[in-house]
Structures are given as C-alpha cells and as structure tokens.
C-alpha cells in the first residue's frame, strides 16, 4: 500500500514537523517526545498571498519554488528545527471513496480493489497512486444485522476505503520537501490528519466541518474511522469578501447620503449577505447528514468545527441553530503538553492547526 492510510514502518521520531500547505497559508507544528509525553515545541503560520502577488488571506496558486520559499521563511520565523516531516495533501487534490467488496484474502482483495477502482477514477489508473484500507465493522451496533438471516449475503461483504492521488500532485509536494531540506517521512490527505487531531476513537458518529479559505470539507466519522467525505465549494474567503462588500456599500451610503444608496444598503441588510455562503455550507451539511442517518439508521448528535473559518465571530451559535445539534470547536492542542500561559492562545488558534497537529502526531507515533 502507498502509505496514505497506514503509518510508515520504522523507528519512532523524537521530534517531528507537521506541514499543512493550504490555499491561503502554510502552517507548521513541531512536536517532540519528552519523557514519554507529546510536547509542543513551536508552531507558526505564514500567508501565501504575498508570494503570489495577492493580499494576505487570499487563496493563491503557487509553484513548488514559491511554496519552498514560503516554507523556509516560516520555519525560520517559528524557529522550527526538526528535519523529519510529514506534509498534507488537500482533499480536493485527491479522490476518496468507499466500495463494497467480497470478503476474501488480502492479496485477492488488493487485485479486486484496483480493478474495481478504475470505474471511479476519471484518469488512467497508471497516472495515480492508489491506496485502500478495510473499514472496520461497527462492533458497537451489531443490531444493524438483527433482522438479517444468518446466511444473508450482506454478511460476506466488507466496506473498503479507497484513496487515489495523481502522481503529479505527489511529485509537487515531494519537490517542496526536498527543496526545503526536509526528510519527508510521509504524505497524508488532510482528512486523516484532521480526524487524528480532533476526534477521540471512542466517539460514536460525529460530523467534522472543516471550513477552509476556499472550500469546506465535511467528514462523517465513527470511532476514528472516516465513513463519508464531501467537499463544498465555498470557504471563509467567500464570507469575508461578502462582508467587505457589505461594509463598502454601507460606507458609500453614509458618504453620499443618497436615497438609492439607502435602498441598496437596506436590500443588502435584508438579504443578510454575510451568512449566504454559510447557509449554503450548512444546507449541504444537513442534506449529507440526513442521508447518512437514513441509510445507517442512526443519529448524529455532535458536530465539530475546525479550519480557519470556524473561528469567525458569531459562527458557532449560528451553526448550532441551523444544524440543531451539539457543536464543539476543535481543540487539537489539547492532545499535546503546552505551556500554561499559552492555553487561551492555543485554544483560539487550534482549529486552524488541526491538520498540522495531526501530521505531527502521526510522525511521533512511528
């Protein structure tokens, strides 16, 4: 297997760097193992906009040399000195899907998965790196099969999680790591890094809503295992732009004091420009969750918010009201030992560093 779903074999690291390359910034977290305790050494973030001629906070597409320059600047600023690292791959640059397969031995299953996966992958299979993992059965809900006959064929099938990443994408991130003089131990899709840092494995079905700058990722996770993933093409940048537009129009209205200016501003106020994109995110979330609950005949009573967009003022109560479920803000730094004086800072910053922390946690585990 290619290693996206399983830890790399080898000795454990005493010090490890998690590198999350997003669309608007790079974040790093360095963790070390001190007397058997996972300890935060340093962390930091750098905006990518200026490296591509855009403002801070804006999404930008950069080539490997530009990303390397930004990463080197960040490591210098944060004083990160670990040379062994793991890098995240955006979910939008990969393909993650579930397949139901016959329960056979691993070698035969590998051949069958690779053959069947061709139907899901829109490019030649030779152009992607493929990985898969069997999704464990839900031992906590055996009553799902209570109405089935013991010989029911469903019992002879298993669910398989398949991950496909284009080889060009892998080459790009490997080039960045090499150019930054980092020993790349693994590449991992951000989904798995996030889940590792924000969810405990004893949790029943949970929704993770990761609001990034350009897109929002939705995951449904049970007992630490991803069951479903979904991408929504709206992120915090859309909401911020809408808010800026609304404020500019309001300023024009006050400066000119024109009747039509008043009417325009009133219309903007009534349409609640700022939450429109958030409403789209939440409407899609409700649909995905409802479909999952119907299919699996179980309720999802907790949603965890993470990503930079989750720290926008006023978003938590709005999401809680819309989804009608318990809401938690991710606190990934809680899985590390940190200085007491940084407690509030790390709690506030935590949702933005979920991926980087998840990478570093995996690196330390060996």
N, C-alpha and C positions, 0 to 999 in steps of 0.2 A: 504494500500500500504506500501511497505517496507521502503520507505523514501529516495531512491536514487534520485528520481526526484522531490521531494517536501520538502520544509523546515519542520523541526520538530516544532510542536506546542509548545508554551511556552513563557516565558519571554525573552526579548532581553538581550543579554550579553553586559556588559560594556567593556569587554576585552576578546579577543579570539585568539586562536593559530591555524593556519593552518599548517598541517604537510604533506608534499609531500615526500613519500618514493619511490624513483626511483630505477633503476637498478644499478646506479653507485654512487648515493649520496642521502642524506636526506636534504631537505630544510625546513626551518620553517619561518613563518612570523607571528608576533604578531601585531594585530591591536586593537585599543581601540576607544571608542566613547567619544570625548571630546567636550562638548558644542554643541552637535549635528553634529560634523564633524568627519568623519572616519580618524583616525590618525595613522601613522606608529610608533610603539613603538620600535621594533627591528626586525632584520631578520638575517639569517645565513645559512650556508651550510657546510656539512661535507661529505668527501669522504668515501664510503663504502669499497673500495678495501682493505685497510689495515686490516679491521676487518675480511676479508676472505682470508688473505694471498696473496693479489694481490696488484698491484701498484695503486696509485691514478689515478682516471679517468676510470678505468676498471670496467666493469659490473661484478657483483658477486651475487651469491645466498646465502642469509644468513637466519638462522633460527630465530625465534622470540627473544630468549635471546640476540643474537648478534645485532639484529636491535634495541632492547631496550637499549643496552649499547651505541650504536652509538647515539641514540636519546637523551639519558641522557647527554652524552658528549656535544652534540650540544646545548642543552638547557642551559647548564652551561656556555659554551663559549659565546653564544649570549645573556645571561642574561635574557632569556625569563622566565617570572614568571606566565603567565596565566595557569590555570589548566583545563580550559574547552577547548576542542579541536575538530577539525574535521580532519579526515585522508582521503587521496586519495587512490583509488584502480586503478591500472593500467588498461588501456583499454584491453590489451592483456590477462588479467585475468578475463575478463567478456565477455558477448555476448550482443551486441546491434543491434537491427534490427527493421525495420518498417513492419507493417502489415496493410492491408486494411480490415476494418471491417464494418459490417452494423451499421447504426446509431440507437442505441437502448438506453434504460436507463442504468445508470451506473452499477447497480447490475448485470443486464443481460450481459452487456459488459464485466465485470470482469470475469464472468464464461466462456464466449466465448473466451476471450483472453487467459486464462490459458489453455483451451482445445486446441486451435489452436497453441499455442506456443510450444506444445510438438513436433510438426513437425520440428521445427527449432533448438531445443536443443538436443545435442548429448548424454546427460546423463539423467538418470531418473529425472523427474520433482521434485521428493521428495528430491533430492540432491542439489537443487538450491533455492536461494531466488529470487523471481520474482517481478518485479515492472513494471508498464506501465503508460503512460500518452498520452492523445489525443493531436495530433499535431494540433495547431490552423490552420484554413483555411487562405489562403493568401488573406486578405482583400484588399491588395494593387494591386492585379492583377486579378480582377474579370473577365476581358476579356478572361481568360483561358476557361471559360464556354460559351463564347459568341455564339459559333457555336452549342451548345447543345440545344436540345429540353428541355423545362421546366420539362418534365416528365422523362427525361433521368435518368436511374438507377444510374449513377455515382454520382448524387447529393445526393443519400441516403446512401453513404458510407463515412467513415472517415478514416484518417490515424492515426495509433496508434504506438507510440514508445515504444518498449519493452526492458527491461534490465534484464538480468539473471546473477547472480553471484553465484559461487559454495559456499556452506556453509562452506567448509574447508577454503576458502580464507577469508571469513568474520571472522571466528574464529581466524585466524592467526593475523589479524590486531587488533582485539579486545584484544587479548593477549598482543600485544605490548603496546597498550594504557594503559591497566590495570597495566602492569609491570612498566610503566613509571609514574604511579600515575596520569594519566590524566583522567578527566571526559569526556568520549567520547560522544559527542552530536550526531554525525552522521558520516557515511562513505559515500563517494561520488566518483563515477567514474571520473577520471581526466578530461575526455572530458568536463563535465559540469562545472567543476571548471575553466578550461581554457577559455571557452566561456564567463563565467561571468566576467572574469577579462580583457579580451582583446577586446570584441566587445560591441558596443552600440546597444541597442534594436531597434534603428531606422534605422539600416543598412539593405539594400537590400542584395541579395545573396552575400556571402563572402566565400572565401576559407581560412581555417586556416591550416597552415602547421607546425606541431609541431615536430621538429627534435630532438629526444631524443638521449641518448647514444647508445642504442641497436636497437631501432625501431623508425620509423617515423609514426606519426598519421596524417591523413588527415580528416578534417571535412568540410562539406558544411553547412553553417548556414544562415538562413533568419530571420531577425527581432528577433534575440536572440534565435531562436529555431533550434536545430540540425535537418537537413534533411537527412544527409548521413554521415557515418563514414567509414574509410578504414585504414587498417594497412599495412605498407610497411616494410618488414623485414630487413631494413638497417638503421643505425643511424650514428651519428657523430663519434662514435668509429671506425667504418669501414673506414671512410675517414681519420681519424688521423693515423690509422695503415698503410694505403696505403701511406700516406705522409712520415711516418717514414721509411717505406721500401724503398721508392724512395730516401730519403736522405742517407740512409746507403749504397745503391748501388752507389750513386754518390761519397761518401767518398771513397769506395773501388776502384772506377775507378781512383780517383786522387792519392791515395796512391800507387797503383800498376802500374799505367800508362800502362796498357796492352791494346792491340788493341781490344781484345774481350771484355774487360771491357768498352771501348768506345762504342762499338757496342751495348752492353746491356743497357748502360745508355741512348744512343740515342733512342733505341727502347722504353724504359720506358718514355722518354720525349715525343716522338711522340704519344704514346698511352694515354698521359695525365692521368696518374694513379690516381691522386687525385680526379678529377671530375667523375670518372667512377661510383662510388656509388651514387654520387649526381645526375648524369644523370639518373640512374635507378629510383631514387625518383621522379625526375621531369617528366620522361616519364609516370610513373604510374599516377602521378597527372594530367597530361594533358589528359590522357585517361578517368579518373574518371570525370573530369570537363566537357569534351566534351560530354560524355554520359548523364550527368545530364542536360546540356544545351539543348541537343536534346530532351530529354524526357519532360522537363518542358518549352521548347520554350522561354528561356530567357538567357541573357548573364551574366557572372560573370566577373566583371571588377576590382576586388580587391582581393589580396592575402595578408594575414597577417602571418608573420613568427614568430614563438616562439620556445621555447625549447633551450637547451644549444647549439645545432648545428647551430642555426640561428645566433650566434654571431661569427662564424668563419670568419676570414679575407677574404674579397672578395666575400662572398657568395651572398650578396644582388644583385649586378649588374648581376651576373651570372644567378640567378633565374629570375630576371626581363627580361633578354634577352631570356631565354628559354621559359618562360610562356607567354611572350608578353602581360603582364598586369601590372597594378599598384601594387607596392609592398610596404608594410609597415612593419616595425619592431615593434613588440608588446611592449607597454609601460604600463604595468599593474599598476605600482606605481602611475601613473597619476590619478588613482581613489582614492588616499589617500592624506592626507596632510603630507608633508615630510619637513625636514629641507632644506633650500635653498642651503646650502653648499654641500649637497649630491645629488643635481639634476643630474649632469653628471654621477656620480657613479650609481645611481638608474636607469637611462635611459639605461646604458650599461648592468647592471645586470638584468634588468626587464624581458627579455624573459625567463630566467632560473627560475624565481619565479612566473610565471603565475598561476600555479596550486595552490601553497601555498597561494597566494593572493586571488584567487577565493574562496578557502575554508574559509579563514578568513572573507571575505566579507559576505559570506552566514551566518557564525556564528554570526556576529554582527547584521544582519538583523532580527534575531529571527526565 
